[in-house]
Amino acid sequence: MVRPNQRLHSHPSHADVQTSPTPAQRTGLLGGIATHVLQHDMAFGELALVCPTGHEPQHPLDWQSTQPVRLLRNVVRLTAPNPGFMTGPGTNSYLVGDAGTGFIAIDPGPADADHIQRLWRAALHPDGSGGNIRMIVCTHSHPDHSPGAAPLKAMCDGHPPILGLPSAPTARAASAFTPDRLLQNNEHLTLIPRGPDASLASSHTLQVIHTPGHAANHVCLLLVEDGLLFSGDHILNGSTTVIDPPDGHMGDYLQSLDTLLAACQAHDVQFILPAHGHVLGGSQAAACGAISHLKAHRLKREAKIAAVIKAHPQGTVDDWLPLAYDDVAPRVWPVAKRSLLAHLEHLGHLPDQHTKAPAP
């Protein structure tokens, strides 16, 4: 589905790229050393995107925050320097577009001055200067995603609008957010080529998909021409999304997974670009399979929680937690408790004190 002219490397023919079987093993660089990556490894999808035949120059897989990583000619990733337990290697900011169309910045991340400067520098004008950003989109308002939007806007010529959905009353104080313009479900954000060669260039269109669940104001973005899904925090690589009531809602989350699955099938999406972790996918079956697996995992956990409640009907949330999450390390339980509450709400067992908006 990815347009051949957007691939990083040239190939003998479009047919060769499309009909060659996907190698079950690829090679990337870790610490400068060639490392074999198998289909079940987290970095496999990224190598499938950047190196579709498996014969291209080896792609570095080390996480760093100083240099942009080009995934396609029209997609650049820059990871914020905020690694941690909740953020993995850091928040992925993406630039979609090219010098002729300008760029859409997705999830500028925390208000880290160096990270914002690097995003500005990576968004090149035709003359090689930075700041060629037409729109800034926040997938949601959590503090590792949206605070960088305002300082990035202030740096750019023309002060590009900040787009997204406003935070709901259920959001925590640190996630308060009001965009310059509200996005509409299924609207298209389009970058049009400009200049004397505009007729020979490609446009870039992001379709907005409202996906509440992780946050009430969460959206995903589908790059229509290339069949890529920017999944924000709704789908991650290497970790499970936390659903934290009342702003997080398990029923909405599961329904949004169904919405994304349908969109991926309709647009032949083969790759998912998450806000944390490497690219997922490699084929439509792999991308859709990742979504289906995620939903199955959630429902399996919910069934386990229901069984724990049935076996211990007089228990409390703290009683059920170690039983329902006995397959994860105890250090994870404080975070798992948030998703437990979301499952309890979905099952109709959420205690009343957890249904109100959280304290700041």
Backbone torsions as a table, in degrees:
resi	resn	phi	psi	omega
1	MET	NA	-34.5	179.9
2	VAL	-60.4	130.7	179.5
3	ARG	-61.3	132.3	-178.9
4	PRO	-57.1	-34.2	-177.9
5	ASN	-73.4	-6.0	176.9
6	GLN	-101.0	-5.8	175.8
7	ARG	-66.7	151.8	-179.6
8	LEU	-72.4	-28.5	-173.4
9	HIS	-123.3	144.1	178.8
10	SER	-78.6	152.1	179.9
11	HIS	-133.8	160.4	-177.7
12	PRO	-56.4	-38.2	179.1
13	SER	-160.5	157.0	177.1
14	HIS	-60.9	-37.9	-178.3
15	ALA	-63.1	-37.3	-179.8
16	ASP	-60.9	-40.5	-178.7
17	VAL	-68.9	-39.6	-173.8
18	GLN	-78.4	-31.2	-172.3
19	THR	-99.9	-14.9	178.8
20	SER	-66.0	134.9	178.2
21	PRO	-64.2	144.9	178.5
22	THR	-68.3	120.6	179.1
23	PRO	-59.8	140.8	179.1
24	ALA	-77.8	-11.7	178.2
25	GLN	-137.7	137.0	176.8
26	ARG	-128.6	168.0	-177.5
27	THR	-124.1	125.5	174.6
28	GLY	-123.0	178.2	-179.5
29	LEU	-108.5	124.8	173.5
30	LEU	-123.7	117.2	-175.6
31	GLY	62.1	28.5	-179.4
32	GLY	79.0	2.7	-177.5
33	ILE	-108.3	132.8	177.9
34	ALA	-61.4	126.8	-175.4
35	THR	-131.2	130.4	178.7
36	HIS	-76.2	136.5	-179.8
37	VAL	-124.2	125.8	-179.2
38	LEU	-96.9	169.6	-173.7
39	GLN	-60.0	-29.6	-178.3
40	HIS	-86.4	-3.9	-179.6
41	ASP	-80.7	150.4	-173.4
42	MET	-64.2	-27.0	-176.3
43	ALA	-90.9	-0.2	-174.8
44	PHE	-62.1	-45.0	-178.3
45	GLY	-60.3	-38.3	179.1
46	GLU	-64.4	-43.0	178.2
47	LEU	-66.3	-33.7	177.1
48	ALA	-65.6	-33.6	178.6
49	LEU	-74.4	-48.9	-174.3
50	VAL	-78.6	-32.7	-175.8
51	CYS	-125.9	72.9	-169.5
52	PRO	-63.8	-28.9	179.7
53	THR	-96.2	-14.1	-177.0
54	GLY	86.4	1.9	-177.4
55	HIS	-112.8	4.0	-178.8
56	GLU	-76.4	168.6	174.1
57	PRO	-54.1	141.5	-174.0
58	GLN	-66.1	139.5	-173.7
59	HIS	-97.5	130.1	177.8
60	PRO	-70.6	135.7	-177.8
61	LEU	-111.0	-2.2	179.5
62	ASP	-67.2	140.2	175.9
63	TRP	-83.2	129.8	176.6
64	GLN	-151.0	161.5	-175.0
65	SER	-118.0	6.4	-173.7
66	THR	-97.3	-26.6	-175.7
67	GLN	-121.3	137.1	173.6
68	PRO	-64.3	146.9	177.1
69	VAL	-111.4	117.2	-179.1
70	ARG	-85.7	120.5	-179.6
71	LEU	-97.0	-39.2	169.3
72	LEU	-136.9	173.9	177.4
73	ARG	-65.0	-22.5	-178.9
74	ASN	-114.4	15.0	178.4
75	VAL	-139.8	121.4	178.0
76	VAL	-123.1	139.8	176.4
77	ARG	-115.4	135.6	173.5
78	LEU	-131.4	120.6	-174.9
79	THR	-93.4	128.4	-179.2
80	ALA	-68.7	151.5	-179.4
81	PRO	-82.6	56.0	-179.9
82	ASN	-128.9	49.4	178.5
83	PRO	-65.1	152.2	179.6
84	GLY	175.5	-178.2	-177.7
85	PHE	-60.2	-39.2	-177.6
86	MET	-91.4	-19.2	-173.8
87	THR	-111.0	-1.5	-179.1
88	GLY	61.7	-133.0	-179.7
89	PRO	-72.4	-7.3	-178.5
90	GLY	130.5	170.9	179.9
91	THR	-82.0	126.8	176.9
92	ASN	-82.5	118.3	168.2
93	SER	-96.7	142.2	-179.1
94	TYR	-123.5	145.1	169.6
95	LEU	-115.0	123.1	178.3
96	VAL	-112.3	129.7	178.5
97	GLY	132.8	-163.4	177.6
98	ASP	-151.8	177.8	-175.7
99	ALA	-62.3	-30.5	-177.9
100	GLY	-77.6	-26.8	-178.8
101	THR	-103.0	-17.3	-165.7
102	GLY	81.6	-179.5	-171.6
103	PHE	-127.5	152.5	165.0
104	ILE	-104.9	124.4	176.5
105	ALA	-92.6	125.3	179.8
106	ILE	-107.9	125.3	177.4
107	ASP	54.1	76.5	178.8
108	PRO	-65.3	-10.5	171.7
109	GLY	85.5	-158.2	179.4
110	PRO	-71.3	165.6	-179.1
111	ALA	-80.6	63.2	178.1
112	ASP	-96.2	117.3	-172.1
113	ALA	-59.3	-40.8	-179.0
114	ASP	-67.7	-40.7	179.3
115	HIS	-64.8	-44.0	179.6
116	ILE	-63.1	-39.9	177.7
117	GLN	-62.0	-40.2	179.6
118	ARG	-67.6	-39.2	175.7
119	LEU	-61.4	-45.6	179.0
120	TRP	-59.3	-43.9	-176.8
121	ARG	-68.4	-32.3	-177.1
122	ALA	-77.4	-19.0	-178.6
123	ALA	-88.6	85.3	-168.2
124	LEU	-81.8	139.8	164.5
125	HIS	-79.8	165.7	176.3
126	PRO	-56.7	-27.5	179.6
127	ASP	-84.3	2.0	177.3
128	GLY	92.7	-4.6	176.4
129	SER	-81.0	164.8	-175.9
130	GLY	-95.3	-175.6	174.3
131	GLY	82.5	17.8	-177.2
132	ASN	-84.8	60.7	-176.6
133	ILE	-110.0	125.9	-177.3
134	ARG	-95.2	-31.2	-179.2
135	MET	-148.1	150.8	174.6
136	ILE	-122.9	121.9	-176.5
137	VAL	-117.6	130.2	174.7
138	CYS	-106.1	122.9	179.6
139	THR	-66.2	-28.4	173.9
140	HIS	-167.8	179.6	-166.0
141	SER	-102.4	12.8	179.9
142	HIS	-63.4	151.7	-168.9
143	PRO	-66.7	-9.9	173.9
144	ASP	-95.8	7.9	-177.6
145	HIS	-123.7	-43.4	-167.6
146	SER	-105.1	-23.8	-174.7
147	PRO	-61.0	-24.6	179.3
148	GLY	-73.9	-9.1	-175.2
149	ALA	-64.7	-47.8	-176.7
150	ALA	-63.6	-48.0	177.7
151	PRO	-65.4	-32.3	176.2
152	LEU	-66.7	-43.8	177.0
153	LYS	-56.9	-44.5	-177.3
154	ALA	-63.9	-27.7	-178.6
155	MET	-79.1	-24.2	-170.4
156	CYS	-91.0	142.9	173.1
157	ASP	-61.4	137.5	179.2
158	GLY	82.1	-5.8	177.9
159	HIS	45.4	74.6	-176.7
160	PRO	-58.8	145.5	-178.2
161	PRO	-68.0	146.5	173.6
162	ILE	-93.3	121.2	-174.7
163	LEU	-114.0	148.9	178.7
164	GLY	162.7	-163.8	174.5
165	LEU	-114.0	140.8	-179.5
166	PRO	-67.3	151.2	177.0
167	SER	-64.2	145.0	179.7
168	ALA	-83.1	163.8	176.8
169	PRO	-59.1	-20.0	-179.5
170	THR	-80.3	-9.7	-176.2
171	ALA	-73.3	152.2	174.4
172	ARG	-69.8	158.9	-176.4
173	ALA	-58.5	-36.3	-178.6
174	ALA	-68.8	-13.0	-179.3
175	SER	-106.1	14.4	177.9
176	ALA	-63.0	134.9	-172.8
177	PHE	-159.8	132.6	173.4
178	THR	-132.0	113.3	-179.2
179	PRO	-75.3	165.7	173.3
180	ASP	-68.7	-34.7	177.5
181	ARG	-142.6	138.9	179.0
182	LEU	-80.0	133.8	174.6
183	LEU	-79.4	149.8	176.1
184	GLN	-108.6	140.9	178.5
185	ASN	-57.7	130.4	178.2
186	ASN	74.4	4.9	174.8
187	GLU	-70.7	158.2	-179.2
188	HIS	-109.1	132.1	173.0
189	LEU	-106.6	114.7	-170.3
190	THR	-119.5	133.4	172.0
191	LEU	-101.4	123.0	-176.8
192	ILE	-104.7	134.7	177.3
193	PRO	-61.1	146.9	179.1
194	ARG	-128.3	165.2	175.0
195	GLY	94.1	-179.7	-173.5
196	PRO	-64.8	-25.2	-179.0
197	ASP	-101.5	19.7	-174.1
198	ALA	-60.1	-34.9	-176.9
199	SER	-68.2	-18.3	-178.9
200	LEU	-97.0	-7.7	-174.4
201	ALA	-97.6	170.5	-177.9
202	SER	-105.5	147.7	172.0
203	SER	-88.2	167.8	179.5
204	HIS	-134.4	122.9	-173.6
205	THR	-123.5	123.2	175.1
206	LEU	-104.8	123.3	174.2
207	GLN	-93.2	128.7	-179.3
208	VAL	-83.7	131.5	177.7
209	ILE	-126.9	114.1	179.5
210	HIS	-72.2	122.2	-175.4
211	THR	-132.7	70.1	177.3
212	PRO	-64.8	158.5	178.1
213	GLY	146.4	-64.2	173.0
214	HIS	-69.0	-40.5	172.4
215	ALA	-144.1	150.4	-177.6
216	ALA	-63.5	-27.1	-176.6
217	ASN	-105.8	27.5	-178.0
218	HIS	-79.9	138.5	171.8
219	VAL	-130.5	152.0	168.1
220	CYS	-112.1	164.6	-175.3
221	LEU	-133.9	128.8	-178.6
222	LEU	-109.4	119.2	176.5
223	LEU	-79.6	100.8	-166.2
224	VAL	-61.7	-47.2	-174.5
225	GLU	-64.5	-27.9	-173.9
226	ASP	-113.5	-1.4	177.1
227	GLY	62.5	44.3	177.0
228	LEU	-114.2	141.3	176.9
229	LEU	-113.0	119.5	171.7
230	PHE	-90.2	110.8	-165.2
231	SER	-98.5	1.2	-177.9
232	GLY	54.0	-134.2	177.7
233	ASP	-96.0	2.4	-176.8
234	HIS	-70.8	-36.4	176.2
235	ILE	-130.2	124.0	-178.5
236	LEU	-117.7	164.7	175.7
237	ASN	-116.3	111.5	178.0
238	GLY	105.8	-6.9	178.7
239	SER	-154.5	166.5	179.9
240	THR	-103.1	133.6	-179.2
241	THR	-61.8	133.2	176.5
242	VAL	-82.9	131.9	174.9
243	ILE	-109.4	111.4	-169.9
244	ASP	-116.8	99.4	179.2
245	PRO	-64.8	154.1	5.6
246	PRO	-89.9	-12.8	179.6
247	ASP	-70.9	-34.7	172.0
248	GLY	-85.4	146.1	-175.5
249	HIS	-145.8	118.8	-174.0
250	MET	-65.6	-40.6	178.6
251	GLY	-61.0	-44.4	177.4
252	ASP	-63.6	-39.2	-178.6
253	TYR	-61.6	-47.0	-179.4
254	LEU	-65.1	-40.1	178.3
255	GLN	-65.2	-37.8	178.6
256	SER	-66.3	-33.8	174.0
257	LEU	-60.3	-40.5	177.0
258	ASP	-63.2	-39.8	178.4
259	THR	-62.3	-43.5	-179.9
260	LEU	-67.8	-38.3	178.2
261	LEU	-61.2	-44.5	179.0
262	ALA	-63.7	-40.1	179.1
263	ALA	-65.6	-39.9	179.5
264	CYS	-66.4	-38.0	178.0
265	GLN	-69.0	-39.8	-177.8
266	ALA	-69.6	-32.9	-175.0
267	HIS	-108.3	12.3	-180.0
268	ASP	51.0	48.1	178.3
269	VAL	-71.0	128.7	-179.1
270	GLN	-114.0	-12.6	-177.1
271	PHE	-138.2	140.5	176.7
272	ILE	-118.0	126.3	-177.9
273	LEU	-108.6	102.7	-174.5
274	PRO	-85.5	167.6	177.5
275	ALA	-78.2	-12.8	177.4
276	HIS	-142.6	122.7	177.6
277	GLY	102.1	173.8	-178.0
278	HIS	-71.0	167.5	175.6
279	VAL	-61.2	140.3	175.7
280	LEU	-103.0	153.8	170.3
281	GLY	110.1	-142.8	-175.2
282	GLY	136.3	-17.6	176.3
283	SER	-160.5	167.9	176.8
284	GLN	-62.9	-38.9	179.4
285	ALA	-62.1	-39.8	-179.2
286	ALA	-69.8	-42.4	-179.8
287	ALA	-66.0	-46.9	179.0
288	CYS	-67.3	-34.5	178.4
289	GLY	-64.2	-35.5	177.9
290	ALA	-63.9	-38.9	179.1
291	ILE	-69.3	-45.2	179.5
292	SER	-62.9	-40.1	178.5
293	HIS	-63.1	-40.2	-179.6
294	LEU	-63.8	-43.3	178.8
295	LYS	-66.1	-41.6	179.2
296	ALA	-62.1	-39.0	178.1
297	HIS	-61.8	-43.9	-180.0
298	ARG	-63.5	-44.1	-178.4
299	LEU	-68.9	-33.9	176.1
300	LYS	-65.3	-42.3	177.2
301	ARG	-62.9	-41.2	-179.1
302	GLU	-64.9	-38.1	177.0
303	ALA	-63.9	-38.0	178.3
304	LYS	-66.0	-40.8	178.4
305	ILE	-63.2	-43.3	179.1
306	ALA	-60.8	-38.4	178.7
307	ALA	-67.7	-37.7	177.8
308	VAL	-64.5	-43.2	179.0
309	ILE	-62.6	-41.8	-179.6
310	LYS	-63.7	-37.4	-179.2
311	ALA	-77.3	-24.3	-177.5
312	HIS	-133.9	65.4	-173.3
313	PRO	-63.6	-22.2	-179.9
314	GLN	-95.1	5.4	-177.5
315	GLY	-74.2	168.9	175.8
316	THR	-108.2	174.8	177.3
317	VAL	-56.5	-42.4	-179.2
318	ASP	-69.7	-26.6	174.7
319	ASP	-72.2	-41.7	-175.6
320	TRP	-74.1	-30.2	-173.0
321	LEU	-54.3	-55.1	-177.2
322	PRO	-68.0	-21.5	178.7
323	LEU	-80.8	-40.1	-178.3
324	ALA	-76.5	-24.2	-178.5
325	TYR	-122.2	39.7	179.7
326	ASP	-72.2	-6.7	179.6
327	ASP	-97.1	5.1	176.4
328	VAL	-122.8	158.4	-176.9
329	ALA	-64.9	142.8	179.6
330	PRO	-55.5	-28.0	179.7
331	ARG	-65.5	-19.1	179.7
332	VAL	-86.3	-16.0	-172.6
333	TRP	-58.2	-39.0	178.8
334	PRO	-58.8	-35.9	177.4
335	VAL	-77.7	-41.1	179.3
336	ALA	-60.7	-28.0	-179.8
337	LYS	-60.2	-33.1	178.9
338	ARG	-64.3	-45.7	178.7
339	SER	-69.9	-30.9	174.5
340	LEU	-59.3	-44.2	178.4
341	LEU	-61.1	-38.0	178.6
342	ALA	-65.7	-40.2	176.5
343	HIS	-66.2	-39.7	178.7
344	LEU	-62.3	-40.4	176.6
345	GLU	-61.8	-43.8	-179.7
346	HIS	-63.7	-32.1	179.1
347	LEU	-86.3	-6.2	-178.5
348	GLY	82.5	23.6	-177.8
349	HIS	-117.9	11.3	-176.5
350	LEU	-72.3	124.3	177.6
351	PRO	-60.4	150.7	-175.1
352	ASP	-58.0	-35.7	-175.4
353	GLN	-67.4	-12.2	-179.2
354	HIS	-101.3	5.7	-178.1
355	THR	-94.4	-7.1	-178.0
356	LYS	-92.3	162.3	177.6
357	ALA	-60.6	142.0	-177.0
358	PRO	-71.5	156.2	175.0
359	ALA	-72.1	155.0	179.2
360	PRO	-58.4	NA	NA
